[in-house]
Amino acid sequence: MRIVDNAALKFKVSHKFADEILQYIQRSERCSDGELLVAWGQDEAESLASILDPEQPYPVTAAIPAPITRDYDWPGLMVPYDHQKTTAAFLSIRRRAFCFNEQGTGKTPACIWAADYLMKLGLVKKVLIICPLSIMQTAWAADIMQTAMHRSVGIAHGDAAKRLKIIQANYDFTIINYDGVAVISDAIDKCGFDLIIVDEANAYKNSTTKRWKTLARLLRPSTRFWMLTGTPASQSPADAFGLARLVNPARVPKFKTTWRDQVMVQVTRFKWIPREGSRARVFAALQPAIRYTKKECLDLPDVVYETRDVPLTVQVENYYKRMKNQMLIEAAGEEISAVNAAAKMTKLLQISGGAVYTDGHDVVEFDVSPRLSVLEEVLDESSNKVIVFVPFIHTIQVIRDFLSKIGISNECIQGSVSASDRADIITRFQRTPDPKVLVIQPAAASHGVTLTAADTIVFWSPVISVETYLQCIGRIDRVGQLNKMLVVHLQGSEVERRVYQLLQGKVEDHIKLVDLYKKELGL
């Protein structure tokens, strides 16, 4: 497709598509050379996408140019990368679509820009964003404030009354977590959201769940709907069914079992494996779609950072407050040294991370199920191998047990692992498909180890040394790394937030450490 005088599109298609385009797009005509000339407006671009997208292979040699590339000024503090502009353009002319860009490529700003553009045109009035609780504030709300600060945003979280109040407040963007939708689905249905965006969409792969059925009821024929995930149907071709039934139901059979029989073959009573050709069927079902890997995003920084909020359980919050109150009493009227501040902060970090060591060297364990759930979210969206850095040794086994329970192969490197075993684990991690996840105590492998088979690092909780933090990231950010990299911070307590800020600012000054401790205690 060629753009003519910034006002029309000229291209050639078969007679079948030419006749359909001329019939349904009013501002179109056939040229003397047999090519079509179509006005380059939003309505025309959307109509072209709806006519051409269903056909595979694609009937034209180039993508349909979107008017957003001509008419939009890309507001905000962030300068969009080329792949973000392309993604926003793709979504802006498709009422229903998938975005399969890998985790860490900046899908969120691209969607916000596309939605803002449609609002500018008057085609969208209110947007509902459905995403994990961990990224409601740190990803979506934060990115809206940086890319579309002229728009209002509300986070529908809390009890039913709080959620209802936010939903009915007529924000431009309303953000809600998966399970919060069912709590107030009737109110959502009445509020007239004309664009719904689902992030980390694998949460809706099972069409038999209440979560899936609730969302399906909210989708009217006129609703614009975009689903985002970096790992579509990564565990099984059968998982594509639930996603396709929401976005483009015509591309899959009506019944889940029929789809399963098309893409899977039963080898034993309880075991099914992908059928030959299933990848092509999944690809055809999950359309229209756009995908960028981190490797393809040439203008993306080598390392991208992401923060996920983790709710603390009541048990952890209570113990955390008790520990802070005790520290406040001990600190009254005394000079606080950097060594003492570091020791006290370590206690608070231990509590936040799931286990604290008492003065008698006993271990007090806490419920860390919310943090484990967020870790699973990150792993589900990761296309390649992942390293999880866990500063406190007692939590490592809890994480490993959880990973094994959900079927993710994993190994561990900590102080008690011998040098020969470490070498064997590292070799297998680098050269074989398993393990997918390596759980590491930072002190045991933050120096001199190459782990470039991974392109994602998760900090279960922050380390307290900038040098250690940079060395941890250096395990994947080194010669041999083929992909762009993602570093994910899990945080639940205020001390974790403050330590991560210091680490990212590369601040390791004794005064800063003491100041941070004083701020935490309110001194």
Backbone hydrogen bonds, N-H to C=O, Kabsch-Sander energy under -0.5 kcal/mol:
donor,donor_aa,acceptor,acceptor_aa,energy
2,R,10,K,-2.5
4,V,2,R,-0.5
4,V,8,A,-3.3
5,D,3,I,-0.6
7,A,4,V,-2.5
8,A,4,V,-1.6
9,L,38,V,-3.4
10,K,2,R,-2.6
11,F,36,L,-1.8
18,A,14,S,-2.6
19,D,15,H,-2.7
20,E,16,K,-1.3
21,I,17,F,-2.7
22,L,18,A,-2.5
23,Q,19,D,-1.6
24,Y,20,E,-2.3
25,I,21,I,-2.5
26,Q,24,Y,-0.7
28,S,26,Q,-1.8
29,E,37,L,-2.0
31,C,35,E,-3.5
34,G,31,C,-1.9
36,L,11,F,-3.3
37,L,29,E,-2.8
38,V,9,L,-2.8
39,A,27,R,-2.5
40,W,7,A,-2.9
41,G,39,A,-1.3
45,A,41,G,-2.6
46,E,42,Q,-2.5
47,S,43,D,-2.3
48,L,44,E,-2.6
49,A,45,A,-2.2
50,S,46,E,-2.2
51,I,47,S,-1.7
52,L,48,L,-2.8
53,D,49,A,-2.6
55,E,52,L,-1.4
69,T,66,A,-1.9
70,R,67,P,-1.5
71,D,67,P,-2.6
72,Y,68,I,-1.8
77,L,146,Q,-3.2
78,M,146,Q,-0.8
85,K,81,Y,-2.0
86,T,82,D,-2.3
87,T,83,H,-2.1
88,A,84,Q,-2.7
89,A,85,K,-2.4
90,F,86,T,-2.4
91,L,87,T,-2.4
92,S,88,A,-2.3
93,I,89,A,-0.9
93,I,90,F,-0.6
94,R,91,L,-1.9
97,A,225,F,-1.8
98,F,288,P,-2.5
99,C,227,M,-2.6
100,F,290,I,-3.4
102,E,292,Y,-2.8
103,Q,381,E,-0.8
105,T,102,E,-1.6
110,A,106,G,-1.2
111,C,107,K,-2.2
112,I,108,T,-2.2
113,W,109,P,-2.8
114,A,110,A,-2.1
115,A,111,C,-2.6
116,D,112,I,-2.8
117,Y,113,W,-2.4
118,L,114,A,-1.9
119,M,115,A,-2.1
120,K,116,D,-2.3
121,L,117,Y,-1.5
122,G,119,M,-1.1
123,L,118,L,-2.2
124,V,118,L,-1.2
127,V,172,D,-2.9
128,L,195,L,-2.6
129,I,127,V,-0.5
129,I,174,T,-3.2
130,I,128,L,-0.5
130,I,197,I,-3.2
131,C,129,I,-0.5
131,C,176,I,-1.9
135,I,132,P,-1.4
136,M,133,L,-1.0
139,A,135,I,-1.1
140,W,135,I,-2.2
141,A,136,M,-2.3
142,A,137,Q,-1.7
143,D,139,A,-2.3
144,I,140,W,-2.3
145,M,141,A,-1.9
146,Q,142,A,-0.8
147,T,143,D,-2.3
148,A,144,I,-2.6
151,R,148,A,-2.4
154,G,173,F,-2.2
156,A,154,G,-0.6
156,A,175,I,-3.1
157,H,155,I,-1.5
163,R,159,D,-2.4
164,L,160,A,-2.6
165,K,161,A,-2.0
166,I,162,K,-1.8
167,I,163,R,-2.7
168,Q,164,L,-2.1
169,A,166,I,-1.4
170,N,167,I,-0.6
173,F,152,S,-2.2
174,T,127,V,-2.6
175,I,154,G,-2.9
176,I,129,I,-2.8
177,N,156,A,-0.5
178,Y,131,C,-0.7
180,G,177,N,-0.7
181,V,177,N,-0.9
181,V,178,Y,-1.3
182,A,178,Y,-0.6
183,V,179,D,-0.8
184,I,180,G,-1.1
184,I,181,V,-0.6
185,S,182,A,-0.8
188,I,184,I,-2.2
189,D,185,S,-2.4
190,K,186,D,-1.4
191,C,187,A,-1.0
191,C,188,I,-0.7
192,G,189,D,-0.5
193,F,188,I,-0.6
194,D,126,K,-1.2
195,L,126,K,-1.2
196,I,224,R,-2.4
197,I,128,L,-2.8
198,V,226,W,-2.5
199,D,130,I,-2.8
199,D,197,I,-0.6
201,A,228,L,-3.1
203,A,200,E,-1.5
204,Y,201,A,-2.6
205,K,202,N,-1.6
207,S,205,K,-0.8
209,T,206,N,-1.3
213,K,209,T,-2.2
214,T,210,K,-2.5
215,L,211,R,-1.8
216,A,212,W,-2.6
217,R,213,K,-1.7
218,L,214,T,-0.9
218,L,215,L,-0.8
219,L,215,L,-0.9
219,L,216,A,-0.6
220,R,218,L,-0.8
223,T,220,R,-1.6
224,R,194,D,-2.4
225,F,95,R,-3.2
226,W,196,I,-2.1
227,M,97,A,-2.1
228,L,198,V,-2.9
229,T,99,C,-2.1
234,S,231,T,-1.1
239,D,236,S,-1.6
240,A,237,P,-1.5
241,F,238,A,-1.4
242,G,205,K,-1.0
243,L,239,D,-0.8
244,A,240,A,-2.7
245,R,241,F,-2.5
246,L,242,G,-0.8
246,L,243,L,-0.7
247,V,243,L,-1.9
248,N,244,A,-2.4
251,R,248,N,-2.2
252,V,249,P,-1.3
259,W,255,F,-1.7
260,R,256,K,-2.6
261,D,257,T,-2.2
262,Q,258,T,-1.2
263,V,259,W,-1.6
264,M,260,R,-2.3
265,V,273,I,-2.8
267,V,271,K,-2.3
268,T,271,K,-1.5
273,I,265,V,-2.6
275,R,263,V,-3.1
278,S,275,R,-2.1
281,R,277,G,-1.5
282,V,278,S,-2.6
283,F,279,R,-2.5
284,A,280,A,-2.2
285,A,281,R,-2.1
286,L,282,V,-2.4
287,Q,285,A,-1.5
290,I,98,F,-1.3
296,E,293,T,-0.5
297,C,293,T,-0.8
297,C,294,K,-0.8
298,L,296,E,-1.7
300,L,297,C,-1.6
304,V,485,M,-2.8
306,E,487,V,-2.6
308,R,489,H,-2.9
309,D,134,S,-2.9
310,V,491,Q,-3.0
317,E,313,T,-2.7
318,N,314,V,-2.5
319,Y,315,Q,-2.0
320,Y,316,V,-2.7
321,K,317,E,-2.5
322,R,318,N,-2.2
323,M,319,Y,-2.3
324,K,320,Y,-2.3
325,N,321,K,-2.5
326,Q,322,R,-2.1
327,M,323,M,-2.3
328,L,324,K,-2.3
329,I,325,N,-1.8
330,E,326,Q,-2.0
331,A,327,M,-2.0
332,A,328,L,-0.8
332,A,329,I,-0.7
334,E,331,A,-2.0
337,S,335,E,-0.6
341,A,337,S,-2.6
342,A,338,A,-2.5
343,A,339,V,-2.0
344,K,340,N,-2.3
345,M,341,A,-2.6
346,T,342,A,-2.1
347,K,343,A,-1.3
348,L,344,K,-1.6
349,L,345,M,-2.5
350,Q,346,T,-2.5
351,I,347,K,-2.1
352,S,348,L,-2.1
353,G,349,L,-2.1
354,G,350,Q,-1.0
354,G,351,I,-0.8
355,A,350,Q,-1.8
356,V,364,V,-2.2
358,T,356,V,-0.5
358,T,362,D,-2.8
361,H,358,T,-2.2
364,V,356,V,-2.9
365,E,363,V,-0.6
366,F,354,G,-2.7
368,V,366,F,-0.6
372,L,368,V,-2.2
373,S,369,S,-2.2
374,V,370,P,-1.8
375,L,371,R,-2.2
376,E,372,L,-2.1
377,E,373,S,-1.8
378,V,374,V,-1.9
379,L,375,L,-2.3
380,D,376,E,-2.6
381,E,377,E,-1.3
382,S,379,L,-1.1
385,K,453,A,-0.9
386,V,436,K,-2.2
387,I,456,T,-2.4
388,V,438,L,-2.6
389,F,387,I,-0.6
389,F,458,V,-2.8
390,V,388,V,-0.6
390,V,440,I,-2.8
393,I,391,P,-0.6
395,T,392,F,-1.4
396,I,392,F,-0.5
396,I,393,I,-0.9
397,Q,393,I,-0.6
398,V,394,H,-0.6
399,I,395,T,-2.0
400,R,396,I,-2.5
401,D,397,Q,-2.6
402,F,398,V,-1.9
403,L,399,I,-2.6
404,S,400,R,-2.4
405,K,401,D,-2.0
406,I,402,F,-1.8
407,G,404,S,-1.2
408,I,403,L,-2.9
409,S,407,G,-0.6
411,E,437,V,-1.6
413,I,439,V,-2.3
417,V,414,Q,-1.9
422,R,418,S,-2.5
423,A,419,A,-2.2
424,D,420,S,-1.9
425,I,421,D,-2.6
426,I,422,R,-2.8
427,T,423,A,-2.2
428,R,424,D,-2.2
429,F,425,I,-2.4
430,Q,426,I,-2.3
431,R,427,T,-2.0
432,T,428,R,-2.2
436,K,409,S,-0.9
437,V,409,S,-2.0
438,L,386,V,-2.1
439,V,411,E,-2.9
439,V,437,V,-0.5
440,I,388,V,-2.9
440,I,438,L,-0.6
441,Q,413,I,-2.4
444,A,441,Q,-2.6
445,A,441,Q,-0.8
445,A,442,P,-0.9
446,S,442,P,-1.0
451,L,449,V,-0.6
451,L,475,R,-2.7
454,A,451,L,-1.7
455,D,385,K,-1.6
456,T,385,K,-0.9
457,I,486,L,-2.6
458,V,387,I,-3.0
459,F,488,V,-2.9
460,W,389,F,-2.4
460,W,458,V,-0.8
461,S,389,F,-0.6
469,Y,465,S,-2.3
470,L,466,V,-2.7
471,Q,467,E,-2.3
472,C,468,T,-2.4
473,I,469,Y,-1.9
474,G,470,L,-1.9
475,R,472,C,-1.4
476,I,473,I,-1.4
477,D,473,I,-2.0
478,R,476,I,-1.5
481,Q,478,R,-2.0
485,M,302,D,-3.3
486,L,455,D,-2.5
487,V,304,V,-2.9
488,V,457,I,-3.3
489,H,306,E,-2.9
490,L,459,F,-1.9
490,L,488,V,-0.5
491,Q,308,R,-2.3
491,Q,489,H,-0.5
497,R,493,S,-1.7
498,R,494,E,-2.2
499,V,495,V,-2.3
500,Y,496,E,-2.5
501,Q,497,R,-1.8
502,L,498,R,-1.9
503,L,499,V,-2.6
504,Q,500,Y,-2.7
505,G,501,Q,-1.6
506,K,503,L,-1.3
507,V,502,L,-2.7
508,E,506,K,-0.6
513,L,509,D,-2.2
514,V,510,H,-2.1
515,D,511,I,-3.0
516,L,512,K,-2.7
517,Y,513,L,-2.0
518,K,514,V,-2.5
519,K,515,D,-2.5
520,E,516,L,-2.2
521,L,517,Y,-1.7
522,G,518,K,-1.0
523,L,518,K,-2.8
